[in-house]
Amino acid sequence: MEFSHRPVLLWECIEGLNIKPDGIYVDGTLGRGGHSEEIAKRLTTGKLISIDQDQQAIDEAGRRLAPYGDKVILVKDNFRNTAAILDSLGYAGVDGMLFDLGVSSPQLDDAERGFSYMNDAPLDMRMDRSAAITAHDVVNYWSEFDLKRILRDYGEERCAGRIASKIVRVREDKPIETTLELVDVIRSAMPAAALREKQHPAKRSFQAIRIAVNDELGAVEDMIRTVPDKLNVGGRLCVISFHSLEDRLIKNGIASRENGCTCPREAPVCVCGFKQTLKSVSRKPIVSGAEELAANPRARSAKLRVAERV
């Protein structure tokens, strides 16, 4: 079986992980297995723990990773629980971890999952299809205040108030059931100038609702707070983010372990007790090159940050 899906910033991630053949590694966001496959190829006696909350991803990536046998352990769970997963498997420390925070292309392209504003489907957007909350719940039952908040904060949508108000008015007559129904509501709420923008008018709103459905920012916060303690000295943490809110959480999480001293600048020695546990491998985030962007325009917003345990 051929697997054509190419993950974002693949070779940059492999270089960033600095893989040892006998090391223990984590791919916390397995997706369709592209990153995991390249990690597994480089292991001899090492192990790879690959995690995803989407059972479909586990099934499909499992077929892709089958040739690597017991080098790979597949776990269905949310990446926010990575530290607990390692504890349950008996690993006190690992040599590298990778987290790709984007929605995989197959998820976006599978119309029935409800992630896309280009195809009609039931409002779903769950990465874990056994989860309780769907996009239908958010759109039809959350308050106008909360809708405005997530559209503004998670989607950075300038028309958040107008869109939230319109959603509430429309759903008073009947529930908003499908993705294209929601797109129509969003379009009807936006001023003409906003509709003339190059970007699809529903892009920011769909991003915001997806983040809310899956508690994506909460998961990122939990991950960046807990996983650095599971890295061995010299181990690498690689995180790909796709919007500014995620990137800010990652940047600040690394900085808190790199430059977290709270002593006054004039203090001759540190007395606050801060101990550096991470250092950035590159000061600026790594982004896709022209060749990757030509092949995959979705990579345009990807930012990779790499840090090392010290």
C-alpha positions as CSV (number, residue, x, y, z in Angstrom):
1,M,0.0,0.0,0.0
2,E,1.3,3.5,-0.9
3,F,0.9,6.4,1.5
4,S,1.1,9.7,-0.3
5,H,0.2,12.0,2.6
6,R,3.3,14.1,3.4
7,P,3.3,15.6,6.9
8,V,4.2,19.3,7.5
9,L,7.9,20.2,8.2
10,L,8.8,16.5,8.1
11,W,12.6,16.7,7.6
12,E,12.9,19.7,9.9
13,C,11.2,17.6,12.7
14,I,13.5,14.6,12.1
15,E,16.5,16.9,12.3
16,G,15.1,18.6,15.4
17,L,14.6,15.3,17.2
18,N,18.2,14.3,16.7
19,I,17.2,10.6,16.8
20,K,19.3,8.0,18.4
21,P,18.8,4.4,17.1
22,D,18.3,3.0,20.7
23,G,16.3,6.0,22.0
24,I,12.7,6.2,23.2
25,Y,10.5,8.7,21.3
26,V,6.9,9.9,21.3
27,D,4.8,11.1,18.4
28,G,1.9,12.7,20.4
29,T,-0.2,13.5,17.4
30,L,0.1,10.4,15.2
31,G,-2.3,11.5,12.4
32,R,-1.7,9.3,9.3
33,G,1.7,8.3,10.5
34,G,4.1,10.2,8.3
35,H,6.2,11.6,11.1
36,S,6.0,8.3,13.0
37,E,7.2,6.3,10.0
38,E,10.3,8.4,9.6
39,I,11.1,8.1,13.3
40,A,10.6,4.3,13.3
41,K,12.9,3.9,10.3
42,R,15.7,5.4,12.3
43,L,15.3,3.1,15.3
44,T,17.1,-0.2,15.9
45,T,16.6,-1.2,19.5
46,G,14.6,1.9,20.3
47,K,10.9,2.4,20.8
48,L,8.3,4.8,19.5
49,I,5.0,5.6,21.3
50,S,2.5,7.0,18.9
51,I,-0.6,8.7,20.3
52,D,-3.9,9.9,18.7
53,Q,-7.4,10.4,20.0
54,D,-8.9,9.6,16.5
55,Q,-9.5,5.8,16.1
56,Q,-9.6,6.2,12.4
57,A,-6.0,7.7,12.5
58,I,-4.9,4.8,14.8
59,D,-6.3,2.2,12.3
60,E,-4.9,3.8,9.2
61,A,-1.5,4.7,10.7
62,G,-1.3,1.3,12.2
63,R,-1.3,-0.3,8.8
64,R,1.4,2.1,7.7
65,L,3.6,1.3,10.7
66,A,3.0,-2.5,10.7
67,P,6.4,-3.2,9.0
68,Y,8.1,-1.8,12.2
69,G,6.6,-4.4,14.4
70,D,7.1,-4.0,18.1
71,K,9.3,-1.0,17.7
72,V,6.0,1.0,17.7
73,I,3.3,1.2,20.4
74,L,0.0,2.7,19.4
75,V,-2.1,4.5,22.0
76,K,-5.6,5.9,21.6
77,D,-5.7,9.0,23.9
78,N,-5.4,12.7,23.9
79,F,-1.9,14.1,23.7
80,R,-2.6,16.2,26.8
81,N,-2.2,12.9,28.7
82,T,1.3,12.1,27.3
83,A,3.0,12.2,30.7
84,A,0.4,9.9,32.3
85,I,0.6,7.5,29.3
86,L,4.4,7.2,29.7
87,D,3.9,6.5,33.4
88,S,1.4,3.7,32.5
89,L,3.8,2.2,30.1
90,G,6.7,2.3,32.6
91,Y,8.8,5.0,30.9
92,A,10.4,7.4,33.3
93,G,12.0,9.4,30.6
94,V,12.2,9.6,26.8
95,D,14.7,11.0,24.3
96,G,12.4,13.0,22.1
97,M,8.8,14.1,21.6
98,L,6.9,15.5,18.6
99,F,3.6,17.2,18.6
100,D,1.9,18.4,15.3
101,L,-1.0,20.4,16.5
102,G,-2.8,20.8,13.2
103,V,-5.8,19.0,11.9
104,S,-4.6,16.3,9.4
105,S,-5.4,16.7,5.8
106,P,-7.4,13.5,5.7
107,Q,-9.6,14.8,8.5
108,L,-10.2,18.0,6.6
109,D,-10.8,16.3,3.4
110,D,-13.3,13.7,4.9
111,A,-16.4,15.7,4.4
112,E,-18.5,13.7,6.8
113,R,-16.2,14.8,9.7
114,G,-17.6,18.3,9.5
115,F,-14.3,20.2,9.7
116,S,-14.5,21.8,6.2
117,Y,-16.5,24.9,5.2
118,M,-16.2,23.7,1.6
119,N,-18.4,20.6,1.8
120,D,-21.8,20.0,3.3
121,A,-21.9,17.7,6.3
122,P,-23.4,17.4,9.8
123,L,-21.8,19.8,12.3
124,D,-19.4,17.6,14.1
125,M,-15.7,18.6,14.2
126,R,-14.7,16.0,16.9
127,M,-11.2,14.7,16.6
128,D,-12.3,11.9,19.0
129,R,-15.6,10.7,17.6
130,S,-16.6,9.2,20.9
131,A,-16.4,12.7,22.6
132,A,-19.6,14.1,24.0
133,I,-19.5,17.7,22.6
134,T,-19.9,18.4,18.9
135,A,-19.9,21.5,16.8
136,H,-23.7,21.2,16.6
137,D,-23.8,21.6,20.4
138,V,-21.6,24.6,20.4
139,V,-23.4,26.4,17.6
140,N,-27.0,25.6,18.8
141,Y,-26.7,25.7,22.6
142,W,-23.8,27.9,23.7
143,S,-24.8,31.4,24.8
144,E,-24.2,34.4,22.5
145,F,-21.6,35.7,25.0
146,D,-19.6,32.4,24.7
147,L,-20.0,32.2,21.0
148,K,-18.6,35.8,20.6
149,R,-15.8,34.9,23.0
150,I,-14.6,31.9,21.1
151,L,-14.9,33.5,17.7
152,R,-12.9,36.5,18.9
153,D,-10.3,34.7,21.0
154,Y,-9.9,31.4,19.2
155,G,-10.6,32.6,15.6
156,E,-9.4,36.2,15.9
157,E,-12.6,37.0,14.0
158,R,-13.2,40.8,13.7
159,C,-16.9,40.2,13.1
160,A,-17.3,38.0,16.1
161,G,-20.2,39.9,17.7
162,R,-22.1,40.1,14.5
163,I,-21.7,36.5,13.7
164,A,-22.6,35.3,17.2
165,S,-25.7,37.5,17.2
166,K,-26.8,36.1,13.8
167,I,-26.3,32.5,14.9
168,V,-28.5,33.0,17.9
169,R,-31.2,34.7,15.9
170,V,-31.2,32.0,13.2
171,R,-31.3,29.1,15.7
172,E,-34.4,30.5,17.4
173,D,-36.4,29.4,14.3
174,K,-34.6,26.1,13.8
175,P,-31.3,24.4,14.7
176,I,-28.3,25.0,12.4
177,E,-27.6,21.4,11.3
178,T,-24.9,21.4,8.7
179,T,-21.6,23.0,7.8
180,L,-22.9,24.9,4.7
181,E,-25.9,26.1,6.7
182,L,-23.4,27.6,9.2
183,V,-21.4,29.1,6.3
184,D,-24.5,30.8,5.0
185,V,-25.2,32.3,8.5
186,I,-21.7,33.5,8.8
187,R,-21.7,35.1,5.3
188,S,-25.0,36.8,6.0
189,A,-23.6,38.4,9.2
190,M,-20.5,39.9,7.7
191,P,-20.1,43.3,6.0
192,A,-19.4,43.5,2.3
193,A,-15.8,44.5,2.9
194,A,-15.1,41.4,4.9
195,L,-16.6,39.2,2.2
196,R,-14.2,40.6,-0.3
197,E,-11.2,39.4,1.6
198,K,-9.1,36.7,-0.1
199,Q,-9.6,34.3,2.8
200,H,-12.9,32.3,2.9
201,P,-15.3,34.2,5.2
202,A,-16.0,31.1,7.4
203,K,-12.3,30.1,7.9
204,R,-11.8,31.9,11.2
205,S,-15.2,30.9,12.7
206,F,-14.7,27.2,11.8
207,Q,-11.2,27.3,13.4
208,A,-12.7,28.8,16.5
209,I,-15.5,26.3,16.8
210,R,-13.1,23.4,16.2
211,I,-10.8,24.6,18.9
212,A,-13.7,24.9,21.3
213,V,-15.2,21.4,20.5
214,N,-11.8,19.7,21.1
215,D,-10.6,22.0,23.9
216,E,-7.4,22.3,21.9
217,L,-5.8,25.1,23.8
218,G,-6.4,23.4,27.1
219,A,-4.8,20.3,25.7
220,V,-1.7,22.3,24.6
221,E,-1.5,23.9,28.0
222,D,-1.6,20.6,29.8
223,M,1.0,19.1,27.4
224,I,3.6,21.9,27.6
225,R,3.2,22.0,31.4
226,T,3.9,18.3,31.9
227,V,5.9,16.7,29.1
228,P,9.3,18.5,29.5
229,D,9.7,16.7,32.8
230,K,9.5,13.4,30.9
231,L,12.5,14.3,28.7
232,N,15.9,12.8,29.4
233,V,18.8,15.2,29.6
234,G,19.6,16.0,25.9
235,G,16.1,15.0,24.8
236,R,14.3,17.1,22.3
237,L,10.8,18.6,22.2
238,C,9.4,19.5,18.8
239,V,6.1,21.2,18.5
240,I,4.4,22.4,15.3
241,S,1.6,25.0,15.7
242,F,-0.7,26.5,13.1
243,H,-2.1,29.7,14.7
244,S,-0.8,32.4,17.0
245,L,-2.6,31.2,20.1
246,E,-1.0,27.8,20.1
247,D,2.4,29.2,19.2
248,R,2.2,31.7,22.0
249,L,1.5,28.9,24.5
250,I,4.4,26.9,23.2
251,K,6.8,29.8,23.2
252,N,5.8,30.9,26.7
253,G,6.0,27.3,28.0
254,I,9.5,26.9,26.7
255,A,10.5,30.4,28.0
256,S,9.2,29.7,31.5
257,R,11.6,26.7,31.7
258,E,14.5,28.6,30.0
259,N,14.3,32.1,31.4
260,G,12.0,31.8,34.3
261,C,14.1,33.5,37.0
262,T,12.0,36.1,38.8
263,C,14.9,37.8,40.6
264,P,15.5,41.5,40.0
265,R,17.9,42.2,37.2
266,E,20.3,43.9,39.6
267,A,20.5,40.9,41.9
268,P,24.1,39.5,41.9
269,V,22.8,35.8,42.2
270,C,19.6,34.0,41.7
271,V,17.7,33.6,45.0
272,C,14.2,32.6,43.6
273,G,15.3,29.0,43.1
274,F,14.7,28.8,39.4
275,K,16.5,26.0,37.6
276,Q,16.7,26.0,33.8
277,T,15.3,22.8,32.4
278,L,14.9,23.7,28.7
279,K,16.8,25.6,26.1
280,S,15.7,26.7,22.7
281,V,17.5,25.0,19.8
282,S,16.5,27.8,17.5
283,R,15.5,31.3,18.7
284,K,12.9,31.8,15.9
285,P,10.3,29.3,14.8
286,I,11.2,27.1,11.8
287,V,8.8,27.6,8.8
288,S,8.2,25.7,5.6
289,G,10.4,26.5,2.6
290,A,9.2,27.4,-0.9
291,E,9.3,23.8,-2.2
292,E,7.0,22.5,0.6
293,L,4.7,25.5,0.2
294,A,4.3,24.8,-3.5
295,A,3.4,21.2,-2.8
296,N,1.2,21.9,0.3
297,P,-0.3,25.4,0.8
298,R,-1.7,24.3,4.1
299,A,1.8,24.4,5.5
300,R,2.0,28.2,5.1
301,S,1.0,28.9,8.7
302,A,3.0,26.1,10.3
303,K,5.7,27.0,12.9
304,L,8.0,24.5,14.5
305,R,9.7,25.2,17.8
306,V,12.5,23.0,19.1
307,A,13.8,22.8,22.7
308,E,16.3,20.6,24.4
309,R,16.2,19.3,28.0
310,V,19.2,20.5,30.0
